[in-house]
Amino acid sequence: MQSSTPQPSLSSMASKALTTGTHSRNGRRFSVFDDSDEENGDCNIQQQRKHDDYAFSLAGSVASKDFEEQKAFNYDEEKGKGKQEKRSLMSNDIEEDDYLLAESRQPLWRKVPIASSLINPYRIVIVMRLVVLVFFFHFRITTPVHDAFALWIISVVCEIWLSLSWIVDQFPKWFPMTRETYLERLSMRFEREGEPNLLAAVDVFVTTADPLKEPPIITANTVLSILSVDYPVDKVSCYVSDDSASMLLFDTLSQTSQFARIWIPFCKKYSIEPRAPESYFSQKVDYLKDKVHPTFVKDRRAMKREYEEFKVRINVLVAKSQKKPEEGWVLQDGTPWPGNNSEDHPGMIQVCLGSAGALDNEGNNLPRLVYVSREKCSGYQHHNKAGAMNSLLRVSAVLSNAPFVLNLDCDQYINNSKALRESMCFLMDPLLGKKTAYVQFPRRFDGIDDNDRYANHNTVFFDINMKCLDGIQGPVYVGTGCVFNRQALYGYKPPSDKRRKTNFSWCCCCSGDSRSAFDIEEIDDGLEDYDEKEESPIMSVKVFEKKFGESPVFIASALMEDGGLPKGTNTRILMKEAIHVISVGYEEKTEWGKEIGWLYGSVTEDILTGFNMHCRGWKSVYCMPKRAAFKGSAPINLSDRLHQVLKWALGATQIFFSGYCPLWYGYSGKLKWLQRLAYMNAIVYPFSSIPLLVYCTIPAICLLTGKFILPTLTSLASIWLMTLFISIILTCVLELRWSKVNIQDWWRNEQFWVIGGVSAHLFAVFQGLLKVAGRDTSFAVRTKSADDTAFGQLHLFKWTTLLIPPTSIVILNMIGIVAGVSEAINSGYNSWGLLFGKVFFSLWVIVHLYPFLKGLLGRQNRTPIIVVLWATLLALIFSMIWVRIDIFLPKKTGPVLAQCGVEC
């Protein structure tokens, strides 16, 4: 759909400006003063004056000399004022130029530290809590419980482990900070009127793996939000990776490219937010707020109708894809679809938008949209998402080679159209930009219930931990919503005072019909001044091929520090080379996945990749604009949420058992010790599940046996114990005070830390050990919901073995409470004091697992039978074993007293 309405030409605009008597220069308007008009004005005034003098003399009045002199003086004064006003206007214009020039030279961002009145009390309480912990453990270790020695020693070990875990988590929180950007200054500096736009280009990566679990309409919305972003269209390229080689996604992108021709101009005309149509049209807000254009309502209704028709077309494609033909899928021209076998197919690349002549319905250019499906063959390791991202990195380097790269999940749309500009305030900063590996944005989510039952928002991590890391060396990479410096992904170190020079000639790239057009010798000649590690000797071409792979085109692009392609490059050659770099064997005997690109070896490639960059000395930045930059979907039912946490925890254990563990890797680099401590916490946290599981079981054991882990408290011990509880409460209160996180989000995080710890984290530890033993594990793609029903999957129950441990803990503690109360009733008044401590301990566990219980009950408030059977069986077995083998009770010695009956 293209409009034939001609655009106004530059000459007509200039003519109009002259007609109206105004010109524009550098985006500012100023008046035009014509000398001929001024002279004519003087003549007219003089003629009018002569006419007045003549009329006055005819009236018989005597014109004195003084009167004439006074009249001439008044006229000269008026003329002088006119010239003074003209000089004043010119002076104001110069002052305005100077002001704008000075403003454009100002920093693009600034640090906003936390007020000392908020952060200093927090630090003091942390130190106080550490001191109290030392005295508390001195008391615990020096006062054993002799009548339950094994129970006491196990509890002390668990307490020490969990305290060390808290310390490792707490110390990186010492220097929290936030940042503020200045988008106006960015435009003044790089987008001056009448000059070429100097904003850097950005390649956007979107990854998908299964269009049936990741609905195509969700991917389409993400792509539309990217294509309509508030950024120069010639500097945005969107690459969509299809790891399933699905014709459904291919056809969806084709439909999306057609709809983009009307959606993009609509968004930019009316400054729509957000620019994902599904999210925009489903907003429950006043969409007329701040809208003054008279045709907005009419155009919005028409656009909503167009989008609904677009959704229907996508639904038709989804319905057709449910039943695959026996002969396989066929393209419109009758050619068999190359991806009929998703596990064995050639590489595919299709440019959907961005080719010559691709215009929207208003005649404007469109951003580039490229479909990519890397080659797959059975018997090869494809490395899941990390492998797909590396393929996109190489394809984009050949086709567009933007200096910066944004990666998004297929369900993570751009919620703030200025998100790219926000990141450019850091990456294009002359001081910070060259040393910044990536700009990480917080993850925000749609479709989560108001109570956030399973802590999907993860507010404590994104609004506390990440802010604190930003004050050290930068936030960790969380897998999506991150803008990278391409040079950091290539394994380079940040530049030092001695700049790296890359004098490579592209003159040979425009001729020839194959990859040999990029002559290897040409690259070799251009490497004379190249020094990757500043201190190493000149690298040969063979070293680059071993590092990057055998692609002269890609090697040449990797040496271009500022990105971009040369003018006049042969597009056909570049497409052939793009197919070559996504071939299945391209990464063999190279450093891809080891030191270059997204690293392999863990299902959480994000932590591993960011950690490796920080070890090289790169910094990262945490950007939190007022309007969330990106939004996505989250698993809102219990089973899916636990499986997501299991994947993250398993990735952490895989890194722990790998050569990239922060405990022993990267000491020769430039990783700060607090940053290393933060990465240690991100890797070791799953192992806290073992002491946590034991500690959640101890209250039930105490109630069933009548024993306790604490001895009789003295007055001094009671004081230390109360001081410890007070310091814990103060730490939480002061942390919420400076971070502005509400109490509900903090409490949900605490609850799910316990829920995940006794289920997903525990399983992750054992699966990690199995992988070390040689048994690999795999993960299925999480199903993204496109259901319009609010919280439609919140009460959905899916059976998983992850539910067994927490359910057993809840039932065991309930049995313990009943047994303890019964024992206290039989024992008399003196046993009630100790009972209260045990019951409080047990209720602490049950309260933390309360969201888990609600998830088990579901909408019908009924626990699935299989969960009840498993949990009851385990609880009964454990109770029977405990009664039969009571290792925590002291063994009585002495004569056996036999019952004598009535003959005594």
Secondary structure, DSSP 8 states (H G I E B T S, - for coil): ---------HHHHHHHHHHHTEEEETTEEEE---HHHHHHHHHHHHHHHHHHHHHHHHTT----HHHHHHHHHHHHHHHHHHHHHHHHHHHHHHHHHHHHHHHHTS-SEEEEE--HHHHHHHHHHHHHHHHHHHHHHHHHHHS--GGGHHHHHHHHHHHHHHHHHHHHHHGGGGS-EEEEE-HHHHHHHH--TTS------EEEEEEES-TTTS-HHHHHHHHHHHHTSSS-GGGEEEEEEETT--HHHHHHHHHHHHHHHHHHHHHHHHT-SS-SHHHHHT--S-TTTT---TTHHHHHHHHHHHHHHHHHHHHHHHHHHTS--TT--B-TTS-B-TTSSTTSB--EEEEEE-STT-B-TTS-B--EEEEEE--B-TTS---HHHHHHHHHHHHHHHHT--SEEEEEETT-EESSTTHHHHHHHHHT-TTTGGGEEEEE---EESS--TT-TT-TT-HHIIIIIHHHHHTTT-----SSSEEEEHHHHTT-----SS--------GGGGS-SSGGGS-HHHHHHTTTT--TTSSS----HHHHHHHH-S-HHHHHHHT-TT----TT--HHHHHHHHHHHTSTTTTTTS-BTTTBSS--SSS-HHHHHHHHHHHTT-EEEE---SS-SEEE----SHHHHHHHHHHHHHHHHHHHTSTT-TTTS-TTTT--HHHHHHHHHHHHGGGGHHHHHHHHHHHHHHHHHS--SS----HHHHHHHHHHHHHHHHHHHHHHHHH---HHHHHHHHHHHHHHHTTHHHHHHHHHHHHHTT--------------STTTTTT-----GGGHHHHHHHHHHHHHHHHHHHHHHHH-GGGHHHHHHHHHHHHHHHHHTHHHHHHHHTTTT---HHHHHHHHHHHHHHHHHHHH--TTS----S------GGG-
